[in-house]
Structures are given as C-alpha cells and as structure tokens.
C-alpha cells in the first residue's frame, strides 16, 4: 500500500503546478485518513479505509511531498534525509558544474 501512496503523491501530484500542490496534498491526506472526500468535494471516488501514514514526520514536515518511503526500513521519512552531501567534482570546468537544487533532487 505504501508504494501506491508514494506513486499517487508523485505520479499524480508531481504533475501538478507547485502552487496547487497544497490542495492536492490536503485532499490526499484526507483520503488516506478515511475522511468522506466524496461528500466534501462532491466527487465520485471509492471509499478508502484509513491507512497508516504520517502526515508529520518531525515538526517541520507537514506535506506528503516532503516524505519518501524507505522500503528497507518499511518507514516513511523526510526525503531530504536521503540526500547525500554535494561535493563539487575536482576534474570538471566551471561550466560543467551542475549544483543540485530541491526540484532537481526530488525529480
């Protein structure tokens, strides 16, 4: 089930404009928690039993877009904790350096 949730977050939510993601995030969190989204949003989706997924991992994570699922530990975690420290390669020219940013890392 975790793979399905992660796929929904990024397969659908990743295509949504950044300014609209909070609305999708709220909807998905409500759907996952078992709220009646059919009535609230007047849409036709099957009822989903409540699932166990944190909507907060620590105090600074409030969005599902901030999470990644670690299948080895079978746990949700902040995706930023999975990023290795960036070290500029010594054997490249200045114009060849690509510094990762939040969006390029998430993708």
N, C-alpha and C positions, 0 to 999 in steps of 0.2 A: 504494500500500500504506500510506503514511503516513496518508492520510485514513481508511482503515479502522481503523488502530490508534487514532488520535485519537478516532474515533467509538466504538470499544469502550471506551476509557477513560472517556469522558463519557456516552455513550449508555446503557451498562450500569452502569459504576462510579459515575456521578453520581447514580444512583437508590439506591445502597447507603448505609446508615447510616454516618456518619463513623467510628464505632468498628470497622466491619467492612472499611472500605476497605483497610487494610494487607494483609489476607488476599487480597483480590481483586487488589491491586497485585502481590503476590508471585506469585500464580498467573499473571497476565498476563505478568509479566516472564519467568517460567519457560517459558511457552508461546512467547513471542517468541524466546527464546534457543534454542529447539529441544529443550528437555528433554522427557522422556517423562511428560507430565502424565496421560496415560491410565492408566498403571500406578500412578503416585504417588498420584493422587486417586481412582482407580477410577471414572473417568467415560468416557463414550463421545463423544470429540471427534476430528475428523480430525487426523492428524499435520500439523504445520506446519513447513515448512523454516525454519531460523533466519533472522531478519530483523535488519537493522542499525538499531538504535535505541539511543540511550544510556540506560542506567539511571542514569547520573550525568552531570550537566552542571555541572561545577564541584564543589567539595567539599560544598556544602550542599544538593544535590538528590539524594535517594535514592528518590523516588517518581515514578511515571509521572504522578501527579496534579499534580506540580509543573512539568510540561512543557507546552509548546504547540508546534505545528508551524507554522513560518513558510514559507508556500508561495513567497514571493518569493525568499527565500534558500535554499530547499529544505533547511532545517535545523531541528533540534529546539533549543528554548531554554527558559529559565525563563520561565513565563508572567508572573511578577512584573516582568520587564524590559519587558513590553509595556504596562504601566500608566502612564498619564500622571499627573503630579503633580496632586493635587486642590487646587483653588483655590475658596474659598467665594465664590459669586456675591454681588456687592455689592447687587443690586437685589431681594433676597428678604428676607422676615422670618425671624426665628429659627426659627419653627415650620415653615417651608418648606425648611429646610436638611436635606438627606439626605447624610450622610457615608458614603461607600462603605467597606465592610469586605471582608475576604478572601472571604467567601462570596458577597456580592452582586457582587463583581467577577468571580469565577470563573463565576458563572451568566451 
